[in-house]
Structure formats: structure tokens, C-alpha cells
Amino acid sequence: MNIDWGSVLYQQEKASINDLKIIVEEIDKAGKEKKEELEKKLESKLKDLILPNEHLAYHYMATINQKLSDNFREAWQKQNLKVNLEEVVEKWELTKYIKDNFICPEVNISTLPSYSFVLNFMFKLKKSYISLDENDFHIIDNPLRKDKVLHLPFVAPSSWKGSLRNSLWQLNYDYENDKIRRIFGNERSPNSEDIILRMGRLYFFPTFFTKKSLEIINPHDRERRVGTVPILMESVPQDTTGFFTLLYVPFDLIGCDEKKIRKQVSEDIQLVSEGLKSMFTYYGFGAKTSSGYGTTYENITDGAITLRNKSVKVSVQEEKFEFPKDSYKKFLDENGILKDEFRGKNGGPLSNSELGNFNGSQKEFKKFKTWYNDNIEKWQKYLKSQNTPTSEWPTWRFEGFSELIDVSKNIATSLEPSGVHNES
């Protein structure tokens, strides 16, 4: 099918590529002034050809004129050092649709068995993410894996599953462990006919990214200690955010004893949380993880675990802090963010040296600054919790992977057998 599609694209771009070939040949024969004019014309036409069929175009150029293909690759490289795909999505007028259905999918657990849970959060890459695409035609040898329709870089569900399984293996949970089997299922093997195969309880959603860039790796000669041939690798750059969603469905526990269900779910939720922390912050996901690629920062946003069982109560220890005085609220917006006119060069409140143009009581503002430094993070967190819609099912929230571990222990404690009947 890829070959048939390539043939169609070739017919579309054949005339344009042949025109470029003629320009390259003319450049070799032209004088200095004419040469500069032709080079500008070549650069303009190369940019026009980069989208949407740049990979096929490059391979065709390589067969007819090596210099033309080198020029094309150089132009493509300049244009793809940093790419914000959100701009492309906006042009399609699909921003909301893609966000709701691909970037941040919602999961309705009301239709699932009791004790199912969904775990999701927004993470930020600490180091670039690298993967390998399945496309037969590409301008470089190490392209990112992208989905077939939107062409957005993504982490496939199977990749998430493999990375989490590997992280737990690194934590000494081997593939024969009963807990590993029940959340991941049996591992297929040549002798699988002798094994009763079963599905795992975990279902992973893909994670899509809206940014990409190029990593340049320059291997050095061991004797001369100089670079040889730079290798280009497409990547999702550092500090890009992604939304992770995982669904747990204990389908094989339907009809079992309530104590057994609660015991296994509490064990599984702690195991999954431990594995996620290790995968995201230490072992990584994607390619070249041994070099640190595919790791994230400890802090995350919008972290939540929602459990389908109303008999389990959410116990959250509220942090104590001082609410702002009414007179302080004029310095903040409805989300507790410092207003621009009161923000100093360092991002915080105006410093004493910057208060010269302040229109108001400097004494009051200095008191506000003291409150701000001690309480602003807790106040913003409180406002966010008040603005978050109430979930139909008990929901625990977290803002870091260490906090996720604590939340999972909290849930496990809540699931301890207490004689409470299953309320679904």
C-alpha cells in the first residue's frame, strides 16, 4: 500500500522535481551574479516542495541528482530544527477536537466493572523523546513515530506497556511474578500453546505531542577524537508536555469475594504507581533510554486517580495556610496569579527598588509580599481544587510522582477490608 501511495505522490511532484534539477544544472554553468539569482530561486522552490511529500521527493531526487537531494535535505533540516505542530492544527481548525479526543482523552468508567480506575496526568520531558517511525520513505534514517492521520508524534499504547513492564522488571518484578501477569497478561512465546493465555488488566492510551525538533549526534573517531558524520534524529524536544492516561479494569475479579478484590486492587494500584515513577523519572521510555532520553521531571500537573466504587472515601490531608486578606486580593487575579502591574522583573511581586512608581500604599504592599512568599502556592492549589468539577466517583489528586506513591498507599489503606459492602 505504501508503494502504491508513493507512486501517486511521485506523479504529483515529478514535474516540480525535474524543474529543480534543471535549476541545479544551470547553477553549475552560471556566472557569479546569475548563480546567486538561481540559488535564491532554488531555495524558494525547495521550501514549496517540503510539504506535504518531502520524504518521497527526497528519495526521488537522490536517484536523479545527488547535489539536488543534498540541497533539499539542507533546506528541510533548517525548517525542522524546531517545529510547533499546534500552529498546523490551528490552521485545520481542529484544536478543540484534537485536544478532547487525542491529546487529553476522557474515560467514562461508569460503564466498567466495580473497582476499575483511571489514572492520568500531564508530564513535562526532562530530556528529549526519541522513537522509530514505520514509514518506508523518510528524509533521515531516524524519524519519530507519528500517527497515520494527524502526523503528530506519539507514544503508542504498546510502547507504554513495554516501558512500564521493563521498569518493573528493573525493580525485580520478573515476568513470572503473579502481580505482573495479572496486570499485563501472559507474555506470548513459541510455547504459548501450552499456556493458558489471559489478558492484562491495564489498558494504555496513546500520548500525542505537538512539538518536534532535530537531535544531531556526532560520533567521534577513537584515534583522531574528531567527529565523523553527523547523524540526524527527529525528537520531541525537552520541556514538551504530554498527557498520560492509563485504565485499570479488574474484569477477571467479577463475582469474586469482596476481600480478595480489594486486596488485589490495592496491591495493583501501588505496583503501577511504583512502576510509573521509575519509568518516567529514571528508566525512561522510547529509544536510547540508557542515555537518559525519554525521562521527565518529578513534578506533574492535573494528576488524578478516579476509582469506580462509591464506598471508598477520599481522605485528603489539607495543608494549613493563611488566607489572603480582602485588601490583598486586588493584587491577584481569580486564579491567585499575580497581576502584571504588580509583577517585578524576577517574576514575583515588585521589589522595594521597583516600588517608586507604585500607585498605592507601599506599607500594605510590603505586608502583601510577606504573605505572598509564605502562602501563594498553597492558595493557588486551594483555588484550583475549588474550581475543579466534582467527580461522580472518588478522585485522588497529586502533583508529583512521589505524591502519586503516597496517594496509592492512601487508596490501599481505604481498600482494606472493613466489612463495607461493594457499592457500584
Buried (B, 14 or more C-beta within 10 A) or exposed (E): EEEEEBEEBBEEBEEBBEEBBEBBBBBEEBEEEEBEEBBEBBEEBBBEBBEEBBBBBBBBBBEEBEEBBBBBBEBBBEBBEEBEBBEBBEEEEBBEEBBEEBBBBEBEBEEBBBBBBBBBBBBBBBBBBBBBBEBEBBBBEBBBBBEEEBBBBBBBBEBBBBBBBBBBBEBEBEEEBEBBBBBBBBEEEEEEEEEEEEEBBBBBBBBBBBBBBBBEEEEEEEEEEEEEEEEBBBBBBBEBBBBBBBBBBBEBBEEEEBEEBBBBBBBBBBBBBBBBBBBBBBBBBBBBBEEEBBBBBBEBEBBBBBBBBEBBEBEEEEEEBEEBEEEBEEBBEEEBEBEEEBBBEEEBBBEEEBBEEEEEEEEBBEBBBEBBEEBBEBBBBBBBEEEEEEEEBBBBBBBBBEBBBBBBBBBBEBBEEEEBEEEE
